[in-house]
C-alpha cells in the first residue's frame, strides 16, 4: 500500500489491481497479456515508482521490465541481462541508481549469485552475490522488504535476516526458536541442481514439511518501530500458522494463531500503526457473529463466494 492506494498483484491472472485503501473502491486493473507492444507473457513481480508515478512489472523468461502509468498506459520496456540465463522472480527498488533482483541460477553451469543489483541507467548487472544451496533457491517467495530506509533479505527457510548494502550483505538479526532450528534441516538437506537424486531428495523434503511438526517455514518476516514480526507455517497449514511479535525494547514476544475474535489471516503489509492481511474465510461464521462488522460489511461478507476476490482486514496496534 502506498499513500491511500492499495496495489494487489494477482499472479494467476498476470495482473495488478489498484484499490482505494480507505473505501475499497476499485480504481484500475493493469492486465496486458499478449505479444504486442506493451504486452507480456508472464509477470513475476511489480514495483511502484512513487517519484515518477510509474508501475514496473517484472517479466521472467523472457526477462523484461515493463513500465506503465498509474492509469495503465504503456510507457517503455527494458531488457534485462540475459547472461548468465536467469529467471528473474523478485524485484525491489533499492535506490536512485539500481534495482535489487532475485533470480534462479543453475549453479552447476554458472558461477553467479541469486541476488543482483541492476543499473537503472544501463540495465546491466552491477554486483552479484548470495549463492544459495539446494532447496533454499526454491524457498525465496518474499526475499526482500524495506523498513526505515534499509533493505532486508531472507529466504523462507532460514531464521537469519540480512541487511543488503551496495557492497553485499551482513547479518542483521536472527530468530531463535530453541531446538526448532530450520537452518540445521536446510543445511543437512542441501543438494545441487545437477544431483542425480535431486527428484527423490526434493520429494522427501516436501513430505517432511507436510508431515513433521518440528519443521516450519516463514510466510513473512517484517518489522516496524516496535516489533520484529514473523508468520510461521507448520505442516504446510497456512490456516494454523503462528503470528509472532517480538518487542524490540522489552525483548518479550507475543504469539497467536487466531485473534481474540477467532479470526485467522495471512499477513501482507506491516506499518507502525497497523497490519493488513487476507482473511482466511473458513472462519466467516465467527466474524459474522462478532460485533466487528457494520451492516454493510456484514452483508458483503455474507454474500462472498469462494472464487471472489480475497477479503482484506486491517488490524490496528493499540
N, C-alpha and C positions, 0 to 999 in steps of 0.2 A: 504494500500500500504506500502511495506517495501522495502527500497532502491529503486531499479528500477523494482521491481516485483509487479504486481497488482494481488491480490488474490480475486476472485469473488465467493461467495457462492451461489449456486443455490439450494434453499430449495426444489423446486418441483422435481428436478432430483436427489436430495440427493448427490450432487457432489460439488467439489471445483475445480475451473479452475484457472490456472496461466497464466498471460499475461506479456509480456514485456511492462512496463509502458510508454516507450518512443516511441515505434513503433506500439504497439497494437498487436504484433505477439503472437499467441497462443503458450505457452510453454508446458503445460501439463494439464491433467484432472485426478483428483482422484475421481473415482466412483466405489466403491466396494460393491455394493448392493448384499446381499445374506446371507447365513447362514454357509458358510465355514470359514476356517481360514483366518483372516484378513478382513472378510466381516461383514457388518452391515445391519440392517433392517431400521433404522431411523437415521437421523442426525439433530441435533438441532442447533449446533453452531460449530465454529472452533477457534483455537488459533495457532499462529505461534511462535515457539520457535526459535528465531534468533540466540541464542548462540549455541544450539545443531543442528540447521538447521533441525528441525522436524516440522511436521504438526500434530496437535492434532484435532481429530474430536470427538465431544461430541454426544453420543447416548443416547436417552431418552427412557426408558421403552422398553427393559431392559437398565439399566444405566451403560454405559461403557465410557471409553476414549480410542480411537484408535490412535496409533502413526504410522506415515508414514514418509518416507524421502521425500524431495522435488521432487524426481523422481517418487514418488508414491509407493515405496516398503514398504510393511507392516513390522513394527518393533515389536510392542507389543500391548497388550490390558490390561487395568487396570479396575478392577471392582470398581464402586463407592458404597458408603454406601447405603444399602437397607432399613435401619431402621432409622427414620420412612420412609415409602414409599414416594419417591419423583419422580417427573417428571422434571428432570433437563433440563432447556431450554436455559440458557445462561452461558457463562464461560469466564473468563479473567485470564491472567497470572499476579498474584498480585505481587509476589516477588520470591526470590530463594527457598523459603520453601513451598509456598502454591498457590493454585488456588482459585479464588473467583467465586462462582456459585450462580445462581438464580434458585429456584425450586418451583413448585406448591406444596402446602402443605394443606391437609384437616385440617383446624383449629378446626373443630368440634371433631376431634379424636386425634390430636397431638398438644402438646404444644411446637411448633417448629417454628423457623423463616424461612422466604423465602430465606435469604441470608446466605451462609455458607462459611467458609474457609475450604478447604480440603488439607490435608498434601500431598505433592508430594512424600514423603518417605513412608508413611504408607497407604495413600488413605483414611484415616479416618477424620471425621469432627473435626476440632479444636475449632471452635466457630460458633455459630448460632444466628442470630438476625433479626430484622425487620419483625414483624407480620402484614402483610397487612390486610386492611379492605375492605370487599366487592369487588367491581369492580376493585379495584386497582391491585389485583393479576393478572387480565387478561389484564392489560394495561402496561406490563413491556416488551415491544418489544425490546428496546435498553437500558437496565438499567445501563450499565457500560461503562465508557470511561476513558481514561487516558490523562493527559497533565502535563508536567513539573514534572515528577516523582511522580505525585499524581493520585489517583484513585477516580473517582466521581460516584455517583449513583443518579438516579431519575427515576420515572415512567413517562409514557406519560400523566398522568392526574394530575400532580401537578406542581405548579410554583417553588417548592423548589428543590434545588440541594444540595446534601450532599457529604462530603468528607469521604471516607472509610479509617479507620486505622485498625490495627490488634486488637484493643480493641473495635471497634464498628464504630460509625459514629457521625458526627456533621454537623450542617447546614453551608454550605459554602457561598451560596448566594440565592437570590430569585427573580424571575421575577415578576414585578408589572405592571399589565395592568388596574389599577384603579378598576372600578366597574365590570370589566370582570374578575372573580376570579374562576377558575376551582376547586380550593380546597374547596370552600364552597359547590359547587354542589356535589363533590365527598363525602364529609363528611356527607351531608344530605341524600345521597342515598346509604349509606353503608348497606350491608347485609351479612349474613353468608352463607356458603356453604349449610348448612342443613336447611335454612329458607324454610318454606312451600310455600311461594310465590316467590321463587327465580326466576322461569322462567318468571313470569309476570313482576317482577322488572327489570330483565335483558332485556326483550323486550322493556320496556318503556325507559330504558337508551339508547338502540340502536336507537330508534325512535328520542329521544331528540338530540342525536349527529348528526343525519341526517337532522333534520328539524330546529333546533334552532340556530339562528345567534349569540347568546350570549355565546354559548358553543364552546369549542375548545379542541384539544389535540396536544401534541408536537410530530412532526415527528422525530426531532432530537434536542438534546442540546449538544453543543460543545464549545470549546474556543481555541483561540491562544493567542499570546503575546499582541495583540491589542484589540481583541473583545471577548465578550461573544456572542454566536450565538444560535439562535433558529429558527426552522421551525415550523410554526403554521398552523394546518389544521382545517378549519371550514366547517361544514356540510358534513364532510367526502369527501370533494372535494380536492384531492391532487393536481389537476391541477391548483387550485386557492389558493394554500397555500402561506403564507407570510414568507419571509426570513427577519429576524431581526438581525442586527448587532449593539451591544451596545459597545461603545468605553469605555474601562476601565479607561482611563486617563481623558477624557473630560466629561464623563457621558452623551454624546449625542448618539443618535441612528439613524440608517437609515434602513428603511424597504421598501420592494418591493415585488410584485408578479412575475413580469417578468423583465428581463434585458432590457436595452435600445434597444437591438436588437429584443425585443419581444419574448425572449426565457424563458421557464419555465422548472424547473428541480427539482429532488429530491436529496438532499444532502447526500453523503455517507462519505466523508472524508474532514477534515479541517486541514490545516497546517498553519504555519506562512506566507507562501508565496502564497498559492493557495487553491482553493476548487475544489473537484471532485464530480460530480453529474451525475445522469442519466437524459438524455434529454427526456422530455416528447414529444413524436413525433406527437402530434396533431398540433404542430406548425412548421412542417417541411417546409412549404411554405415560412414562414418568413426567416428561416435560409438559404434556397436555394437561396433566392433573396438577401441575405446580402452579404457583402464583407468579411465575416469572413473565408470563406472556399477557399481552393485552388481547382484546377480542380479535383484532385484525391479524396479529401474528398467530394466534391460536387457529384461526380459520385457514391461514396459509399452510401451517404445519399439518393440519388435519386433512387437507386435500393433497398433500405431497405424495407423489408416486415414486416407485423405486428407481425409475430411469430419469427422474427430474434432475435439474442442476443441484449440486450439493448445497446444503443449508449451512451457513456460516454463523458462528456465535462469537460474541465479543465479551471477554471477561476482564473486568477492571480490578486492579490492585487496590486494596484499602489502605 
